[in-house]
Amino acid sequence: MKFIIIFSLVIVSGCTTLSKDVQLVTKGSDTSEVVVFREGAFHAGGVSLYVGKNDKYFLKLRNDQYGKFTINAGEYTLQAKADASPASELGVNLSSGDTVCLKGEPNPYSLAAIIIPFAGNMIPTFILKEVDCPSQDELSGYVNVKNS
């Protein structure tokens, strides 16, 4: 019985939502554009990828989706996570006027959660990787979400 209560609390407390109060750009600052995309995959295909910083998430992607956001130039630690999963982190250095592309993908180590379900609460479901930007033709195979 104790296990069921603890497990239920972990599941309920693990929900992630998009934050409405994330300020990414301040007036008069140099900015960069970030493109985040997620390919279709069976592994973690049923859950959303949330992207954010400082534990506030402003972009939500499903399989075969991408999103863009503008942010002040500078150094950041961006986070990627799924519901009931800890966040993974990626440090990025964004120069003024640049476009940086990030690929969100399932963390191969999160497959352990299939064998040991409680491990899913200790291993990040998603990771971000800085990659070469896909061409517009390649991005046309993805759905552009505008929830940032």
TORMILUM-941900 format. One line per 2 residues: their letters; for each residue x, y, z of N, C-alpha, C. Coordinates in steps of 0.2 Angstrom, whole numbers, plus 5000, padded with zeros to 4 digits. Layout:
N
A	X,Y,Z,X,Y,Z,X,Y,Z; ...
END
This chain:
148
MK	5004,4994,5000,5000,5000,5000,5004,5006,5000; 5010,5006,5004,5014,5012,5004,5017,5014,4998
FI	5019,5008,4994,5022,5009,4987,5017,5013,4983; 5011,5011,4983,5006,5014,4978,5005,5021,4980
II	5005,5023,4986,5004,5030,4988,5010,5034,4985; 5016,5031,4987,5022,5035,4984,5022,5035,4977
FS	5021,5030,4973,5021,5030,4966,5016,5035,4963; 5010,5035,4966,5005,5040,4964,5007,5047,4965
LV	5010,5049,4971,5013,5055,4972,5018,5057,4967; 5022,5053,4965,5027,5054,4960,5024,5056,4953
IV	5019,5052,4951,5016,5053,4945,5012,5060,4945; 5009,5061,4950,5005,5067,4950,5009,5073,4951
SG	5015,5073,4955,5019,5079,4956,5024,5080,4949; 5024,5075,4945,5028,5075,4939,5026,5079,4933
CT	5020,5082,4933,5017,5085,4928,5021,5091,4926; 5022,5092,4920,5025,5098,4917,5020,5102,4913
TL	5021,5109,4914,5016,5113,4911,5021,5119,4908; 5018,5122,4903,5021,5128,4900,5020,5134,4904
SK	5026,5137,4905,5026,5143,4910,5024,5149,4905; 5020,5154,4908,5017,5160,4904,5022,5166,4906
DV	5026,5165,4911,5030,5171,4913,5037,5171,4911; 5039,5167,4906,5046,5166,4905,5048,5172,4900
QL	5053,5176,4902,5055,5182,4898,5062,5180,4895; 5061,5179,4888,5067,5177,4884,5071,5183,4881
VT	5067,5189,4880,5070,5194,4877,5069,5201,4881; 5074,5205,4882,5073,5211,4885,5074,5217,4880
KG	5070,5222,4880,5070,5227,4875,5077,5230,4875; 5080,5231,4869,5086,5234,4867,5092,5229,4868
SD	5091,5223,4869,5096,5218,4869,5097,5214,4863; 5104,5212,4862,5105,5208,4856,5102,5201,4857
TS	5100,5199,4851,5096,5192,4852,5099,5187,4847; 5097,5181,4848,5098,5175,4844,5092,5171,4843
EV	5092,5167,4838,5086,5163,4837,5088,5156,4838; 5084,5152,4841,5085,5145,4843,5079,5141,4840
VV	5081,5136,4836,5076,5131,4833,5077,5125,4836; 5072,5122,4839,5072,5115,4842,5067,5111,4838
FR	5070,5105,4836,5066,5100,4832,5066,5093,4835; 5061,5089,4834,5061,5083,4837,5058,5078,4831
EG	5062,5073,4830,5060,5068,4825,5055,5063,4828; 5052,5060,4823,5047,5055,4825,5051,5049,4828
AF	5049,5046,4834,5053,5040,4836,5048,5036,4841; 5049,5029,4840,5044,5025,4845,5046,5026,4852
HA	5053,5026,4853,5055,5027,4860,5053,5034,4863; 5049,5035,4868,5046,5041,4871,5042,5044,4866
GG	5039,5041,4861,5035,5044,4856,5028,5046,4859; 5026,5043,4864,5019,5045,4867,5019,5051,4872
VS	5025,5054,4873,5026,5059,4878,5029,5065,4875; 5027,5071,4878,5029,5078,4875,5036,5079,4878
LY	5040,5083,4874,5047,5085,4875,5046,5093,4877; 5047,5095,4883,5047,5101,4886,5054,5104,4886
VG	5055,5111,4883,5061,5114,4883,5060,5120,4887; 5065,5122,4891,5065,5128,4895,5072,5130,4898
KN	5072,5134,4903,5077,5136,4907,5075,5138,4914; 5080,5137,4918,5078,5138,4925,5072,5135,4928
DK	5070,5129,4926,5064,5125,4927,5058,5128,4925; 5058,5133,4920,5052,5136,4917,5052,5134,4910
YF	5047,5130,4908,5047,5127,4901,5042,5132,4897; 5044,5133,4891,5041,5137,4886,5040,5135,4879
LK	5042,5128,4878,5041,5125,4871,5039,5118,4873; 5034,5116,4869,5032,5109,4870,5032,5106,4863
LR	5035,5100,4862,5036,5097,4856,5033,5089,4856; 5030,5087,4851,5028,5080,4850,5032,5078,4844
ND	5032,5071,4843,5035,5068,4837,5034,5073,4831; 5040,5074,4827,5039,5077,4820,5037,5084,4821
QY	5039,5088,4826,5037,5095,4827,5044,5099,4828; 5043,5105,4827,5049,5110,4828,5046,5117,4831
GK	5050,5120,4834,5048,5127,4837,5054,5131,4836; 5053,5138,4836,5058,5143,4836,5056,5148,4842
FT	5062,5151,4845,5061,5156,4849,5067,5161,4849; 5066,5167,4851,5071,5172,4851,5073,5173,4858
IN	5079,5174,4859,5082,5174,4866,5087,5179,4866; 5088,5183,4872,5094,5187,4872,5101,5183,4871
AG	5105,5186,4867,5112,5183,4866,5115,5182,4873; 5119,5177,4874,5122,5175,4880,5123,5168,4881
EY	5126,5166,4887,5127,5159,4889,5121,5157,4893; 5118,5151,4891,5112,5148,4895,5113,5140,4896
TL	5110,5138,4901,5109,5131,4902,5101,5130,4900; 5100,5126,4894,5093,5125,4892,5092,5118,4895
QA	5086,5116,4896,5083,5110,4899,5078,5107,4894; 5078,5100,4895,5074,5096,4891,5071,5091,4896
KA	5064,5090,4896,5061,5085,4900,5055,5082,4897; 5052,5077,4901,5045,5075,4900,5042,5075,4906
DA	5035,5074,4906,5032,5073,4913,5035,5068,4917; 5035,5069,4923,5038,5064,4928,5045,5061,4927
SP	5049,5066,4924,5056,5064,4922,5060,5070,4924; 5066,5069,4927,5070,5074,4928,5073,5077,4921
AS	5075,5084,4922,5077,5087,4916,5085,5085,4914; 5086,5085,4908,5093,5085,4906,5095,5092,4904
EL	5101,5094,4904,5104,5101,4903,5109,5101,4897; 5109,5106,4894,5114,5108,4888,5116,5115,4889
GV	5122,5116,4889,5125,5123,4889,5125,5125,4882; 5123,5131,4881,5124,5134,4874,5126,5141,4875
NL	5130,5144,4870,5133,5150,4869,5130,5153,4863; 5125,5158,4864,5122,5161,4859,5124,5168,4857
SS	5127,5169,4851,5130,5175,4849,5124,5179,4846; 5125,5186,4846,5120,5190,4843,5119,5189,4835
GD	5113,5189,4833,5111,5188,4826,5112,5180,4824; 5114,5176,4828,5115,5169,4826,5109,5165,4826
TV	5108,5160,4823,5103,5155,4824,5107,5148,4826; 5104,5145,4831,5107,5139,4834,5101,5134,4833
CL	5103,5128,4831,5098,5123,4831,5100,5117,4836; 5094,5115,4839,5095,5109,4844,5090,5104,4842
KG	5092,5098,4843,5088,5092,4841,5087,5089,4848; 5080,5088,4849,5078,5084,4855,5077,5077,4853
EP	5080,5073,4857,5079,5066,4856,5078,5062,4862; 5075,5056,4862,5075,5051,4868,5082,5050,4870
NP	5083,5050,4877,5089,5048,4880,5089,5040,4880; 5094,5037,4877,5095,5030,4876,5095,5027,4883
YS	5097,5030,4888,5098,5027,4895,5091,5027,4898; 5086,5030,4895,5079,5030,4898,5076,5024,4897
LA	5079,5020,4892,5076,5013,4891,5076,5009,4897; 5080,5010,4902,5080,5006,4908,5073,5007,4912
AI	5069,5012,4911,5063,5013,4914,5058,5008,4912; 5059,5005,4906,5055,4999,4903,5056,4993,4908
II	5062,4992,4910,5064,4986,4914,5062,4987,4921; 5064,4994,4923,5063,4996,4930,5059,5002,4930
PF	5053,5002,4931,5049,5008,4930,5050,5013,4934; 5052,5012,4941,5054,5017,4945,5060,5021,4943
AG	5064,5018,4939,5070,5022,4936,5068,5028,4932; 5062,5027,4929,5060,5033,4925,5060,5040,4928
NM	5059,5039,4935,5059,5046,4939,5066,5048,4940; 5071,5044,4938,5078,5046,4940,5082,5048,4934
IP	5080,5046,4928,5084,5046,4922,5080,5051,4917; 5083,5056,4914,5080,5061,4910,5077,5057,4904
TF	5071,5058,4902,5068,5055,4896,5071,5058,4889; 5073,5064,4889,5075,5068,4883,5082,5071,4884
IL	5085,5072,4879,5092,5076,4879,5091,5080,4873; 5095,5086,4874,5096,5091,4868,5103,5090,4866
KE	5104,5091,4859,5110,5091,4856,5110,5097,4851; 5116,5100,4851,5117,5106,4846,5119,5102,4840
VD	5116,5104,4834,5117,5101,4828,5117,5106,4822; 5119,5104,4816,5119,5109,4811,5111,5110,4809
CP	5110,5116,4807,5102,5118,4806,5100,5114,4800; 5094,5111,4800,5091,5108,4794,5089,5113,4789
SQ	5089,5111,4783,5087,5116,4778,5079,5117,4778; 5077,5122,4775,5069,5123,4775,5066,5118,4772
DE	5069,5114,4767,5066,5108,4764,5065,5103,4769; 5070,5102,4773,5070,5097,4779,5065,5098,4784
LS	5064,5105,4786,5060,5107,4791,5052,5107,4788; 5051,5106,4782,5045,5106,4779,5041,5099,4781
GY	5045,5094,4783,5043,5088,4785,5040,5088,4792; 5041,5094,4796,5039,5094,4803,5034,5099,4803
VN	5030,5099,4809,5025,5104,4810,5028,5109,4815; 5027,5115,4813,5029,5121,4817,5024,5123,4822
VK	5026,5122,4828,5022,5124,4834,5024,5130,4837; 5019,5134,4839,5020,5141,4841,5018,5142,4848
NS	5021,5138,4853,5018,5139,4860,5024,5142,4864; 5029,5144,4861,5034,5148,4865,5033,5155,4867
END
